[in-house]
Amino acid sequence: MDKDQKNLLGMIGICKGAGATVIGVPMICEELRKKAKKERHILVLEASNTSENTHKKITDKCKFYNVKHVRLSCDCLTLGRAVGKSAVAAVAVMGENFCRAVEAKLSHDSEQ
């Protein structure tokens, strides 16, 4: 794991500590139904090794609710460790400032 990916996962962990995350596909789908119309700043981060079915479900929900979705280069186990869980397919970051901070880490990671 390179330094940029560690920084990104660290930022996701900070968001979790601040209570600005929703963890797991079922919880994310439920949260999107509730908040997507009100909360404009939601970023869904998906692990690289999710099943096709899970990927389609997340992608379809994000498109329907017009929410930004990013597939990360890390696997479910690594993403889970970042938020203090075992294996996690997806994490949603809520809130304008937290989304901006994670997106900054994502754009820095993609520039390399």
C-alpha distances in whole Angstrom, upper triangle without the diagonal:
4,7,8,6,7,10,11,10,12,15,15,16,19,20,21,22,24,26,25,23,24,22,23,24,28,28,26,29,32,30,31,34,35,33,33,36,36,33,32,28,26,22,21,17,17,14,14,16,19,22,24,27,24,23,27,28,25,26,29,30,28,30,33,32,31,28,24,22,18,16,13,10,9,11,14,13,10,12,15,13,13,17,18,19,18,17,18,18,19,19,22,22,25,27,27,26,23,22,23,20,17,19,18,15,15,17,15,12,14,16,14
4,6,5,6,9,10,11,12,14,16,17,19,20,21,23,25,26,25,23,25,24,25,26,30,29,28,31,33,31,31,35,36,34,33,36,36,32,31,28,26,22,22,18,18,16,16,18,21,25,26,29,26,25,28,29,26,27,30,31,28,30,33,33,31,28,24,22,18,17,13,11,11,14,17,16,13,14,17,16,15,18,20,21,21,20,20,21,20,20,23,22,25,27,27,25,22,22,21,19,16,17,16,13,13,15,12,10,12,14,11
4,5,5,6,9,10,10,12,14,15,16,18,20,21,23,25,23,22,25,24,25,27,31,30,28,31,33,31,31,35,35,33,32,35,35,31,30,26,25,22,22,18,19,18,18,21,23,27,29,31,28,26,30,30,27,28,31,31,29,31,34,33,31,27,24,22,19,18,15,13,13,16,19,18,14,15,18,16,14,18,19,21,22,21,21,22,21,20,22,21,24,25,25,22,20,20,19,16,15,16,14,11,12,14,11,9,13,13,11
4,5,5,6,9,10,11,12,14,15,17,19,20,21,23,21,20,23,22,24,25,29,28,25,28,31,29,28,32,33,30,29,32,32,28,27,23,22,18,19,16,17,16,16,19,22,25,27,29,26,24,27,28,25,25,28,28,25,27,31,29,27,24,21,19,16,15,12,11,12,15,18,18,14,14,17,16,14,17,19,21,22,21,20,20,19,18,20,18,21,22,21,19,17,17,16,13,12,12,11,7,8,10,7,5,9,10,9
4,5,5,6,8,10,11,12,14,15,17,18,20,21,20,18,20,19,20,22,25,25,23,26,28,26,26,30,30,28,27,31,31,27,26,22,20,17,16,13,14,13,13,16,18,22,24,26,23,21,24,25,22,22,26,26,23,26,29,27,26,22,19,17,14,13,9,8,8,12,14,14,10,11,14,13,11,14,16,18,18,17,16,17,16,15,17,17,20,21,21,20,17,16,16,14,11,12,12,8,9,11,10,7,10,12,11
4,5,5,6,9,10,10,12,14,15,16,18,20,19,18,20,19,21,23,26,25,23,27,29,27,27,31,31,29,29,32,31,28,27,23,21,18,18,15,16,14,15,18,20,24,26,28,25,23,27,27,24,25,28,28,25,28,31,29,28,24,21,20,17,16,12,11,10,13,15,14,10,11,13,11,9,13,14,16,17,17,17,18,17,16,18,17,20,22,22,20,17,17,17,14,12,14,14,10,11,14,12,10,14,15,14
4,6,5,6,9,10,10,12,14,15,17,19,17,17,20,19,21,23,27,25,23,26,28,26,26,30,30,28,27,30,29,26,25,21,20,17,17,15,17,16,17,20,22,26,27,29,26,24,27,28,24,25,28,27,25,27,30,28,27,23,20,19,16,16,13,13,13,16,17,17,13,12,15,13,10,13,16,18,19,19,18,19,18,16,17,16,18,19,19,16,14,14,14,11,9,12,10,7,9,12,10,9,13,14,13
4,5,5,6,9,10,11,13,14,15,17,15,14,17,16,18,20,23,22,20,23,25,23,23,26,27,24,24,27,26,23,22,18,16,13,14,11,13,13,14,18,19,23,24,26,22,21,24,24,20,21,25,24,21,24,26,25,23,19,17,15,13,13,10,11,10,13,15,15,11,10,13,13,9,12,15,17,18,17,16,16,14,13,14,12,16,17,17,15,12,12,12,9,7,9,9,5,7,10,9,8,11,13,13
4,5,5,6,9,10,10,12,14,15,14,13,15,14,16,18,21,20,18,22,24,22,22,26,26,24,24,27,27,23,23,19,17,14,14,11,12,11,14,16,17,21,23,24,21,20,23,23,20,21,25,23,21,24,27,25,24,20,18,16,14,13,10,11,9,12,12,12,8,7,10,9,6,8,11,13,14,14,13,14,13,11,13,12,16,17,18,16,13,13,14,12,9,12,12,9,10,14,13,11,14,17,16
4,5,5,6,9,10,10,12,14,14,13,16,15,18,21,24,22,20,24,25,23,24,28,27,25,25,28,27,24,23,20,18,16,16,14,16,15,17,20,21,25,27,28,24,23,27,26,23,24,28,26,24,27,29,27,26,22,20,19,17,17,14,15,13,15,15,15,11,10,12,10,7,9,11,14,16,16,15,17,15,13,15,13,16,17,18,15,12,14,14,11,10,13,13,10,12,15,14,13,17,18,18
4,5,5,6,9,10,11,13,11,11,14,15,18,20,23,21,19,22,24,21,22,25,25,22,22,25,24,20,20,16,15,13,14,12,15,15,18,21,21,25,27,28,24,23,26,25,22,23,26,24,22,25,27,24,23,20,17,17,15,16,14,15,14,17,17,17,13,12,13,13,9,10,13,15,18,18,16,17,15,12,13,10,13,14,14,12,9,10,11,7,6,10,10,8,10,13,13,13,16,18,18
4,5,5,6,9,10,11,9,8,11,11,14,16,19,17,15,19,20,18,19,22,22,20,20,23,22,19,19,15,13,11,11,9,12,13,16,18,18,22,24,24,21,20,23,22,18,20,23,21,19,22,24,22,21,17,16,15,13,14,12,14,13,14,14,14,11,9,10,10,7,7,10,13,15,15,13,14,11,9,9,8,11,13,14,12,9,10,12,9,7,10,12,10,11,14,15,14,17,19,19
4,5,5,6,9,10,10,9,12,12,15,18,20,18,17,21,21,19,21,24,24,22,22,26,24,21,21,18,16,14,14,13,15,15,18,20,20,24,26,26,23,22,25,24,21,23,26,24,22,25,27,25,25,21,19,18,17,17,15,16,14,15,14,14,11,9,10,9,5,5,8,11,14,14,13,15,13,10,12,10,13,15,16,15,11,13,15,12,10,14,15,13,14,18,18,17,20,22,22
4,5,5,6,9,9,10,13,14,17,20,22,19,18,22,23,20,21,25,24,21,22,25,23,20,20,17,16,15,16,15,17,18,21,23,23,27,29,29,25,25,28,26,23,25,27,25,23,26,28,25,25,21,20,19,18,19,17,19,17,19,18,18,15,13,13,12,9,9,11,14,17,18,16,18,16,13,13,11,12,13,14,12,9,12,13,10,10,14,14,13,15,18,18,18,21,22,23
4,5,5,6,5,6,10,11,15,17,19,16,15,19,19,16,18,21,20,18,18,21,20,16,17,13,12,12,13,12,15,17,20,22,22,25,27,27,23,23,25,24,20,22,24,22,20,23,25,22,21,18,17,17,16,18,16,19,17,19,18,18,16,13,13,13,10,9,12,14,17,18,15,17,14,10,10,7,8,10,12,10,6,9,11,9,9,12,14,13,14,17,18,18,20,23,23
4,5,5,6,5,8,9,13,16,17,14,14,18,18,15,17,21,19,18,19,22,21,18,19,16,14,13,13,13,15,16,20,21,21,24,26,26,22,22,25,23,20,22,24,22,20,24,25,22,23,19,18,18,17,18,17,19,17,18,16,16,15,12,11,11,9,6,9,11,14,15,13,15,13,9,10,8,10,12,15,13,10,12,15,13,12,15,17,16,17,20,21,20,23,25,26
4,5,8,9,11,12,16,19,21,17,17,21,21,18,21,23,22,20,22,25,23,20,21,18,17,16,17,17,19,20,23,25,24,28,30,29,26,26,28,27,23,26,28,25,24,28,28,26,26,22,22,21,21,22,20,22,20,21,19,18,17,14,14,13,10,8,10,13,16,18,16,19,16,13,13,11,12,14,16,14,11,14,16,14,14,18,19,17,19,22,22,22,25,27,28
4,6,8,11,13,17,20,21,18,17,21,20,17,19,22,20,18,20,22,20,17,18,16,15,15,17,17,20,21,25,26,26,29,31,30,27,27,29,27,24,26,28,25,23,27,27,24,24,21,21,21,21,23,21,24,22,23,21,21,20,17,16,16,13,11,13,16,19,20,18,20,18,14,13,10,10,11,13,12,9,13,15,13,13,17,18,17,19,22,22,23,25,27,28
4,6,8,11,14,17,18,14,14,17,17,14,16,19,17,15,17,20,18,15,17,15,13,14,15,16,18,20,24,25,24,27,29,28,24,25,27,24,21,24,25,22,21,25,25,22,22,19,19,20,20,22,21,24,22,22,20,20,19,16,15,16,14,11,13,14,18,19,17,18,16,12,11,9,9,10,13,13,10,13,16,15,14,18,19,19,20,23,24,24,26,29,30
4,7,10,14,16,17,13,12,16,15,12,14,17,15,13,15,17,15,12,14,11,10,11,12,13,16,18,22,24,22,25,27,26,22,22,24,22,19,21,22,19,18,21,22,19,19,16,16,16,17,19,19,22,20,21,19,20,19,15,15,16,14,11,14,16,19,19,16,17,14,10,8,6,5,7,10,10,7,9,12,12,12,14,16,16,17,20,21,22,23,26,27
4,6,10,12,13,10,9,13,13,10,12,15,14,13,14,17,16,13,14,12,9,9,9,10,13,15,19,20,19,22,23,22,19,19,21,19,16,18,20,17,16,19,20,17,18,14,14,14,15,16,16,19,18,18,16,17,16,13,12,14,12,9,12,13,16,15,12,13,10,7,5,5,6,9,12,12,9,10,14,13,12,14,17,16,17,20,21,21,22,25,26
4,7,9,10,7,6,10,10,8,10,13,12,12,13,16,16,13,15,13,10,10,9,10,12,14,18,19,17,19,21,20,16,17,19,16,13,16,18,15,14,18,18,16,17,14,15,14,15,16,16,19,18,18,15,16,16,13,12,15,13,10,13,12,15,14,11,12,9,6,5,7,8,11,15,16,13,13,16,16,14,17,20,19,18,22,23,23,24,27,28
4,7,9,6,7,10,11,10,12,15,15,15,16,19,19,17,18,16,13,12,10,10,10,12,16,16,14,17,19,18,14,15,17,15,13,16,18,15,15,19,19,18,19,16,16,14,15,15,15,18,16,15,12,13,14,10,9,12,11,8,10,9,11,10,7,8,6,5,6,9,11,15,18,18,15,15,18,18,15,18,21,19,19,22,24,22,24,27,28
4,6,6,6,9,10,11,12,14,15,16,16,20,21,19,20,18,14,13,10,10,10,11,14,14,12,14,16,14,11,12,15,12,10,14,16,14,14,18,18,17,19,16,16,14,15,14,15,17,15,14,10,12,14,11,9,13,13,11,12,10,11,9,6,6,5,6,8,12,14,18,20,21,18,17,21,21,18,20,23,21,20,24,25,24,24,28,29
4,6,5,6,9,10,10,12,14,15,15,19,20,18,19,18,14,13,10,10,9,11,14,14,11,12,13,11,8,10,11,8,7,11,12,10,11,15,15,15,17,14,15,13,14,13,15,18,16,15,12,15,16,13,12,16,16,14,16,14,14,12,8,7,6,8,9,13,15,18,21,23,19,18,22,22,19,20,24,22,21,24,26,24,25,28,29
4,5,5,6,9,10,11,13,14,15,18,19,18,20,19,16,15,13,14,13,15,18,17,14,14,16,13,10,13,13,10,10,13,13,11,13,16,16,15,18,16,17,15,17,17,19,22,20,18,15,18,19,16,15,19,19,16,18,15,16,14,11,10,10,11,11,15,16,20,22,24,21,20,24,25,22,23,27,26,24,27,30,28,28,32,33
4,5,5,6,9,10,11,12,13,16,17,16,18,17,13,14,12,13,13,16,19,19,16,17,19,16,13,15,16,13,11,15,15,12,13,17,16,15,17,15,17,15,17,18,19,22,20,19,16,18,19,16,15,18,17,15,16,14,16,15,12,11,10,9,9,12,13,16,20,21,19,18,22,22,20,22,25,24,23,26,28,27,28,31,32
4,5,5,6,9,10,10,11,14,15,13,15,14,10,10,8,10,11,14,17,18,15,16,17,15,12,13,14,11,9,12,12,9,10,14,13,12,14,11,13,12,14,15,16,20,19,18,15,18,19,15,15,18,17,15,17,16,17,15,12,11,8,7,6,10,11,14,17,19,16,15,19,20,17,18,22,21,20,23,25,24,25,28,30
4,5,5,6,9,10,10,13,15,14,15,15,12,12,10,13,13,16,18,19,16,16,16,14,11,12,12,9,8,11,10,7,9,12,11,10,13,11,13,13,15,16,18,22,21,20,18,20,21,18,18,21,20,18,20,19,20,18,14,12,10,11,10,13,13,17,19,22,19,18,21,23,20,21,24,24,22,25,28,27,27,30,32
4,5,5,6,9,10,13,14,13,16,16,13,14,13,16,16,19,22,22,19,20,20,17,15,16,16,12,11,14,14,10,12,15,13,12,15,14,16,16,18,20,22,25,24,23,20,23,24,20,19,23,22,19,21,19,21,19,16,15,13,13,11,14,14,17,20,22,20,19,23,24,22,23,26,26,25,28,30,29,30,33,35
4,5,5,6,8,11,11,10,12,12,10,12,11,14,15,19,22,23,20,21,21,19,16,17,17,14,12,15,14,11,11,15,13,11,13,12,14,14,17,19,21,24,23,23,20,22,23,19,19,22,20,18,20,19,21,20,16,16,13,11,9,11,10,13,16,18,17,16,19,21,19,20,23,24,23,25,28,27,28,31,33
4,5,5,5,8,10,9,10,11,9,10,10,13,15,18,21,22,19,20,20,18,15,16,15,12,10,12,12,8,8,11,10,7,10,8,11,12,15,17,20,23,23,23,21,23,24,20,20,23,22,19,22,21,23,21,17,16,13,12,9,11,10,13,15,18,17,15,18,20,19,19,23,23,22,24,27,26,26,29,31
4,6,6,8,10,11,13,14,12,14,14,17,18,21,24,25,22,22,22,19,17,18,17,13,12,14,13,9,10,12,10,8,11,11,15,15,19,21,23,27,27,26,24,26,27,23,23,26,25,23,25,24,26,24,20,19,16,15,13,15,14,16,18,21,20,19,22,24,22,23,26,27,25,27,31,30,30,33,35
4,6,8,8,9,12,13,12,15,15,18,20,23,26,27,24,25,25,22,20,21,20,17,15,17,16,12,13,15,13,10,13,13,16,17,21,23,25,28,28,28,25,28,28,24,24,27,25,22,25,24,26,25,21,20,18,16,13,15,13,14,17,20,19,18,21,23,22,23,26,27,26,28,31,31,31,34,36
4,6,5,5,8,10,9,12,13,17,19,22,25,27,24,26,25,23,21,21,20,18,16,17,16,13,12,14,13,9,12,11,14,16,19,21,23,27,27,27,25,27,27,23,23,26,24,21,24,24,26,25,21,20,17,15,12,12,10,11,13,17,16,15,18,20,19,20,23,24,23,25,28,28,29,31,34
4,6,5,6,8,8,11,12,15,18,21,24,26,23,24,24,22,19,19,18,16,14,14,14,10,9,11,10,6,8,7,11,13,17,19,22,25,26,26,24,27,27,23,24,26,24,22,25,25,27,25,21,20,17,15,12,12,10,11,13,16,16,14,17,19,18,18,22,23,22,23,26,27,26,29,32
4,6,7,10,11,14,15,19,21,25,27,29,26,28,27,25,23,22,21,19,17,17,16,13,12,13,11,8,9,10,13,16,20,23,25,29,29,30,28,31,31,27,27,30,28,26,29,29,31,29,25,24,20,19,15,15,13,13,14,18,18,16,19,22,21,21,24,26,25,26,29,29,29,32,34
4,6,9,10,14,16,20,22,26,29,31,28,30,29,27,25,24,24,21,19,20,19,16,15,16,14,11,12,12,15,18,21,24,26,30,30,31,29,31,31,27,27,30,27,25,28,28,31,29,26,25,21,19,15,15,12,11,12,16,17,15,18,21,21,20,23,25,25,26,29,30,30,32,35
4,6,7,11,13,17,20,23,26,28,26,28,28,26,23,23,23,20,18,18,18,15,13,15,15,11,11,10,12,15,18,21,23,26,27,28,26,28,27,24,24,27,24,22,25,25,28,27,23,22,19,16,12,11,8,8,9,12,13,12,14,17,17,17,20,22,21,22,25,26,26,29,31
4,6,9,12,16,19,22,25,27,25,27,27,26,23,22,22,20,17,17,17,15,12,14,14,10,9,8,10,13,16,20,21,25,26,27,26,28,27,24,25,27,24,23,26,27,29,27,24,22,19,16,13,11,9,8,8,12,12,10,12,15,15,15,18,20,19,20,23,24,24,26,29
4,7,10,13,16,20,22,25,24,26,26,25,22,21,21,20,17,17,18,15,12,14,15,12,10,8,9,12,14,17,19,22,23,24,23,26,24,21,22,24,21,20,23,24,26,25,21,20,16,14,10,8,6,5,5,9,9,7,9,12,12,11,14,16,16,17,20,21,21,23,26
4,7,10,13,17,19,22,20,22,22,22,19,17,18,17,13,14,15,12,10,12,13,10,9,6,7,9,11,14,16,20,20,21,20,22,21,17,19,21,18,17,20,21,23,21,18,17,13,10,7,6,5,6,8,10,9,7,10,12,11,11,14,16,15,16,19,20,20,22,25
4,6,10,13,16,18,17,20,20,20,17,15,16,15,12,12,14,12,9,12,14,11,10,7,5,6,8,11,12,16,16,18,17,20,18,15,16,19,16,15,19,19,21,19,15,14,10,8,5,5,7,9,9,11,9,6,9,11,9,9,12,13,11,14,16,16,16,19,21
4,6,10,13,15,14,16,16,16,13,11,13,12,8,9,12,10,8,11,13,12,11,7,6,5,6,8,10,14,14,15,14,17,16,12,14,17,15,14,17,17,18,16,12,11,7,6,4,6,9,12,13,15,12,9,13,14,11,11,14,14,12,15,18,17,17,20,22
4,7,10,12,11,15,15,16,13,11,14,13,10,11,14,13,11,14,16,15,14,11,9,6,5,6,7,10,10,11,11,14,12,9,12,14,12,12,16,15,16,14,10,9,6,5,6,8,11,14,15,16,13,11,13,13,10,10,14,12,10,14,16,14,15,18,19
4,7,9,8,11,12,13,9,8,11,11,8,9,13,13,11,14,17,16,16,13,11,8,6,5,6,9,9,9,8,12,11,8,11,14,13,13,16,15,15,12,9,6,4,7,9,11,15,18,19,20,16,14,17,17,13,14,17,15,13,16,18,16,16,19,20
4,6,6,10,12,13,10,9,13,13,11,12,16,16,15,18,20,20,20,17,15,11,9,6,5,7,6,5,5,9,8,7,9,12,12,13,15,14,13,10,8,5,6,9,12,14,17,21,22,22,19,17,19,19,15,16,18,16,14,17,18,15,16,20,20
4,6,9,11,13,11,9,13,14,13,13,17,18,17,19,21,22,21,18,16,12,10,6,6,5,6,5,7,10,10,9,12,14,14,16,18,17,15,12,11,8,10,12,15,17,21,24,24,25,22,20,21,21,17,17,19,17,14,17,18,15,15,19,19
4,6,9,11,10,9,13,14,13,14,17,18,18,20,23,23,23,21,19,15,13,9,9,9,8,5,6,9,11,11,12,15,16,17,19,16,14,11,10,8,10,14,17,19,23,26,27,28,24,23,25,24,20,21,23,21,18,21,22,19,19,22,22
4,7,8,6,6,10,11,10,12,14,15,16,18,20,21,21,19,17,14,13,10,11,11,10,8,7,11,12,11,12,16,16,17,19,16,14,11,9,6,9,12,15,18,21,25,26,27,24,22,25,24,21,21,24,22,19,22,24,21,21,24,24
4,5,5,6,9,10,11,12,14,16,17,18,20,21,22,20,19,16,15,12,14,14,14,11,11,14,16,15,16,19,20,20,22,19,17,13,12,9,12,15,18,21,24,28,29,30,27,25,28,28,24,24,27,25,22,25,27,24,23,27,27
4,6,5,6,9,10,10,12,14,15,16,18,20,20,19,19,15,15,12,15,16,16,14,14,17,19,18,19,22,23,23,25,22,20,17,15,12,13,17,19,22,25,28,29,31,28,25,28,28,25,24,28,26,23,25,27,25,24,27,28
4,5,5,6,9,10,11,12,14,15,16,18,20,19,19,16,16,14,17,18,18,16,15,18,20,19,19,23,23,23,25,22,20,17,15,12,13,17,18,22,24,27,29,31,28,26,28,29,26,25,29,28,25,27,29,27,26,30,30
4,5,5,6,8,10,11,12,14,15,17,18,16,16,13,14,12,14,16,16,14,12,15,17,15,16,19,20,19,21,18,17,14,12,8,9,13,14,18,21,24,26,27,24,22,25,26,22,22,26,25,22,25,27,24,24,28,28
4,5,5,6,8,10,11,12,14,16,16,14,14,10,11,9,12,14,14,13,12,16,17,15,17,20,20,20,22,20,19,15,13,9,9,13,14,17,20,23,24,26,23,21,23,24,20,20,23,22,19,22,24,22,21,24,25
4,6,5,6,8,10,10,12,14,15,14,14,12,13,12,15,17,18,17,16,20,21,19,20,24,23,23,25,23,22,19,16,12,12,15,16,19,21,24,26,28,25,22,25,26,23,22,26,25,22,24,27,24,23,27,28
4,6,5,6,9,10,11,12,14,13,14,12,14,13,16,19,19,18,16,20,21,18,19,23,23,22,24,21,21,18,15,11,11,14,14,18,19,22,24,26,24,21,24,26,22,22,26,25,22,25,28,26,25,28,30
4,6,5,6,9,10,11,12,10,11,8,10,10,13,16,17,16,14,18,19,16,17,20,20,19,21,20,20,16,13,10,8,11,11,14,16,19,21,23,20,18,21,22,19,18,22,22,19,21,24,22,22,25,27
4,6,5,6,9,10,10,9,9,7,9,10,13,16,17,17,17,20,21,18,19,23,22,21,24,23,23,19,16,13,11,13,13,16,17,20,21,23,21,18,20,22,19,18,22,21,18,20,23,22,20,24,26
4,5,5,6,9,10,10,11,10,13,13,17,20,21,21,20,23,24,21,22,26,25,24,27,25,25,22,19,15,14,16,15,18,19,21,22,25,23,20,23,25,22,21,25,25,22,23,27,25,24,27,29
4,5,5,6,8,8,10,10,13,14,17,21,21,21,19,23,23,20,21,25,23,22,25,23,24,21,18,15,13,14,12,15,16,18,20,23,21,18,21,23,20,20,24,24,21,23,26,25,24,28,30
4,5,5,6,5,7,6,10,12,15,19,20,20,19,22,22,19,21,24,22,21,24,23,24,21,18,15,12,13,11,13,14,16,17,20,18,15,18,20,17,16,20,21,18,20,23,22,21,24,27
4,6,5,6,8,8,12,14,17,21,22,22,22,25,25,22,24,27,26,25,28,27,28,25,21,18,16,16,14,16,17,19,19,22,21,17,20,22,20,18,22,23,20,21,24,24,22,25,28
4,6,8,11,12,15,17,21,24,25,25,24,27,28,24,26,29,27,26,29,28,29,26,22,19,17,18,15,18,17,19,20,23,22,19,22,24,22,21,25,26,23,24,28,27,26,29,31
4,6,9,11,15,17,20,24,25,25,24,27,27,23,24,28,26,24,27,27,28,25,22,19,16,16,13,15,14,16,17,20,19,16,19,22,20,19,22,24,22,23,26,26,25,28,31
4,7,9,13,16,19,22,24,25,24,27,27,23,25,28,26,25,28,27,29,26,22,20,17,16,14,15,14,15,15,18,18,15,17,20,18,16,20,21,19,20,24,24,22,25,28
4,6,10,13,16,19,21,22,21,24,23,20,21,24,22,21,24,24,26,23,19,17,14,13,10,11,11,12,13,16,15,11,14,16,15,13,17,18,16,17,21,21,20,23,25
4,7,10,13,16,18,19,19,22,21,18,20,23,20,20,23,23,25,22,18,16,13,12,10,10,11,13,12,15,13,10,12,14,12,10,14,15,12,14,17,17,16,19,21
4,7,10,13,15,16,16,19,18,15,17,20,18,18,21,21,22,19,15,13,10,10,9,10,12,15,15,17,15,11,14,15,12,11,15,15,12,14,17,16,15,18,20
4,6,10,12,13,14,17,16,13,16,18,16,17,20,20,20,18,15,12,10,10,10,11,14,16,16,17,15,12,13,14,11,10,13,12,9,11,14,13,12,15,17
4,7,9,10,11,14,13,11,14,17,15,16,19,19,19,15,13,10,9,11,12,14,17,19,20,20,18,15,17,17,13,12,15,14,10,13,15,13,12,16,17
4,6,8,10,12,10,9,12,14,13,15,17,17,17,14,12,10,10,11,12,14,17,20,20,20,17,15,16,16,12,12,14,12,9,12,13,10,10,14,15
4,7,10,12,10,10,13,14,14,16,18,18,17,15,14,12,12,14,16,17,21,23,23,23,20,18,19,18,14,14,16,13,11,13,14,10,10,14,13
4,7,8,6,7,10,11,11,13,15,15,14,11,11,10,11,12,15,17,20,23,24,23,20,18,20,18,15,16,17,14,12,15,16,12,13,17,16
4,6,5,6,9,10,11,13,14,13,11,8,9,8,10,12,16,18,21,24,25,25,22,20,22,21,17,19,20,17,16,19,19,16,17,20,20
4,6,5,6,9,10,11,12,10,8,5,5,5,8,10,14,16,20,23,25,25,21,20,23,21,18,19,22,19,17,21,22,19,20,23,23
4,6,5,6,9,10,10,8,6,4,6,8,11,12,16,18,22,25,27,26,22,22,24,22,19,21,23,20,19,22,23,20,21,25,24
4,5,5,6,9,10,9,8,7,8,10,11,12,15,17,20,23,25,24,20,20,22,19,16,18,20,16,16,19,19,16,18,22,20
4,5,5,7,9,8,9,7,6,8,8,8,12,13,17,19,21,20,17,16,19,17,14,16,18,15,14,18,18,16,18,21,20
4,5,5,6,5,5,5,5,8,9,9,12,14,17,20,23,22,18,18,21,19,16,19,21,18,18,21,22,19,21,25,24
4,5,5,5,6,7,8,11,12,12,15,16,19,22,24,23,19,19,22,19,17,20,21,18,18,22,21,19,22,25,24
4,6,8,9,10,9,12,11,10,13,13,16,19,20,19,15,16,18,16,13,16,17,14,15,19,18,17,19,22,22
4,6,9,10,9,12,11,9,11,11,14,17,19,18,14,16,18,16,14,17,19,16,17,21,21,19,22,25,25
4,7,9,10,13,13,12,15,15,17,20,23,22,18,19,22,19,17,21,22,20,20,24,24,22,25,28,27
4,6,7,11,12,11,14,16,18,21,24,24,20,21,24,22,19,22,24,21,22,25,26,23,26,29,28
4,7,10,12,13,16,18,21,24,27,27,23,23,26,24,21,24,26,23,23,26,27,24,26,29,29
4,7,9,11,15,17,20,24,26,26,22,22,25,23,20,22,24,22,21,25,25,22,24,27,27
4,6,7,11,14,17,20,23,23,19,19,22,21,17,20,22,20,19,22,23,21,22,26,26
4,7,11,14,17,20,22,23,20,18,21,21,17,19,22,20,18,21,23,20,21,25,25
4,7,10,13,17,19,20,16,15,18,18,14,16,19,17,15,19,21,19,19,23,24
4,7,10,13,16,16,13,12,15,15,12,14,17,15,14,18,19,18,19,23,23
4,6,10,12,14,11,9,13,13,11,12,16,15,14,17,19,19,20,23,24
4,7,9,10,7,6,10,10,8,10,13,13,13,16,18,18,19,22,23
4,7,9,7,7,10,11,11,12,15,16,16,18,20,20,22,24,26
4,6,6,6,9,10,11,12,14,16,16,18,20,21,22,24,26
4,6,5,6,9,10,10,12,14,15,16,18,20,21,22,25
4,5,5,6,9,10,11,13,14,15,17,18,20,21,23
4,5,5,6,9,10,11,12,14,15,17,18,20,22
4,5,5,6,8,10,10,12,14,15,16,18,20
4,6,5,6,9,10,10,12,14,15,16,19
4,6,5,7,9,10,11,13,15,16,17
4,5,5,6,9,10,10,12,14,16
4,5,5,6,8,10,10,12,15
4,5,5,6,9,10,11,13
4,6,5,6,9,10,11
4,5,5,6,9,10
4,5,5,6,9
4,6,5,7
4,6,6
4,5
4
